[in-house]
Amino acid sequence: MIKHRLNLVISLSLLGIFLTAIQVSSAPLFYIKAKKGMVSTQDHYASKVGLDVLKKGGNAVDAAYAIGYALAVTHPQAGNLGGGGFMVLYDANSDKTVALDYREKAPLAAHKDLFLLENGKVSKTKSRFSALSVGVPGTVLGLETAHQRYGRLDRKVLLDYAIKLAEKGFVVQDDLEIALKRYKVNLEKHEETKAVFFKGNNIYKTGDMLKQPALAKTLKRIKKHGSKDFYHGKIAKQLVRYIKSKGGIITKDDLQKYQPVWRDVVTGKYKNLRIASMPPPSSGGIALIQSLNILSHFDIRAMGHNSAETMHIMSDTLKYVYSDRARYLGDTDFVDVPTKKLISKQYAETIANKISTQNIVNSDDVFQGAISIKESTDTTHFVVVDKDGNSVSNTYTLNFTFGNGMLAPKLGFLLNNEMDDFSAKPGVPNAYGLIGNEQNSIEPEKRMLSSMTPTIVFKNNKPFIITGSPGGSQIITTVLQVILNVVDHDMTIRDAVSAKRFHHQGKPDYLFVEKGFSKETIKELKEKGFLIKEAGSIGSAQSITRDDEGMLGAADPRKKNASALGL
Ligand code: GLY
């Protein structure tokens, strides 16, 4: 992706043709083969936008930029302007893989005890559903930063897709209705949110046309003025005013100071493959590589896919990995994280030596302390590969589905509740049941620890698996299973993505399983001493594999409107 802006002068009539095209929604596709480019997102409209950008000669980052904004309109439960995320991208021209951190930051006025009540207890209402739960958003500057460095097409043209979807409207699809139904009670507390996603007292339903004029206006301002308006201009002013009116502490200084950061990817080796993933403030890359290092001491292939033996070894591995996550991980701009040690082969060997199929590891011994859990499966992930092999793996989020539920009225976008990802009090779990310690305590301008794991796996130095997932703490185990399914269990990416998943994070001490595992396996695991809990669905792993034959795309069938499209 040479920085070689074409500054395409696309005539209005041509623009009209492709903008009309994205309004036509055909049935989503979950699996597709292609040669010249591929996108997979959790929302069919966004996949169509990405595909169209590739068709028009855009590269993977152009497509990612347009998809990022399209999802903010058609998949508002996680797509966003008011949140943040991570992008791992491979640039074929320089043969480099880089990570862009556009995670939200704590406001300048935030402090360690922000969410503590007088009695010393954590107020979950404050950390999840108040204006104090909002981290300084990073998405708008993040997408622009990626595009500025690697994009080819005119940014303004790429924004037209989202503007059109917001202004002219789109037909609501099942996943949005399902999410609105699930979060209705929280959303209807906010008049501004209700005004967008409700018709009177009822949510928008599948088949309804949803228009978002205020969001369209905001997008037009971003088109005209770029991210400057969001962080320094009129949008910033309105955003700060609204947050303040609701008791929040984000100021204009917070927005003005916000900057995304280019970071080195965290890398590891598994068999003949190189893994490149997200470094802190995500825990995802380190946890993934640490898990693979430990698992390389076991013959996962011979043990078999989703056998009791494999699930035992993987679960015990994850107990150690998640306890290290809790103990050591935080924003490396503020705290020292022993990354080198955590991803070293030697350290993995010491852990592997403690794991055996003879008996199960005691989570209390590894963690010390009992923890409860409330699971939430939010966030969204998309992947793009273009004809030159440039690859983007992007996960971004509002944290909870629809963030904290508040919507900036004149701006039309939802606010995140990412501050809940900090440890409000060491030892107390966040919404994903993840415990953190001092490393992840709240400090002004610090980034909260994340589990998002946008990943690119390389074979013969070329991108081979491009994957990632939403799902809070389940993201790491989802990505791990997709990779193992392809590498050790010889699955196509379709089978790897759709295969039944399980999850263990040590605390709470449950082995979570999706519906459909064999009764014998579950019985065996129970006999070994695992506490089994049925989970709804785990993750949503939009993924692509690429080799000399071409590309295979897989959208996760766990979501009804996910689609992989290629050309
Ligand atoms: N808020 C979910 C994550 O960052 O992992």
Residues whose N, C-alpha, C, O or C-beta is under 5 A from the ligand:
A	BS01	LIG	N399 D421 L449 S450 S451 M452 G472
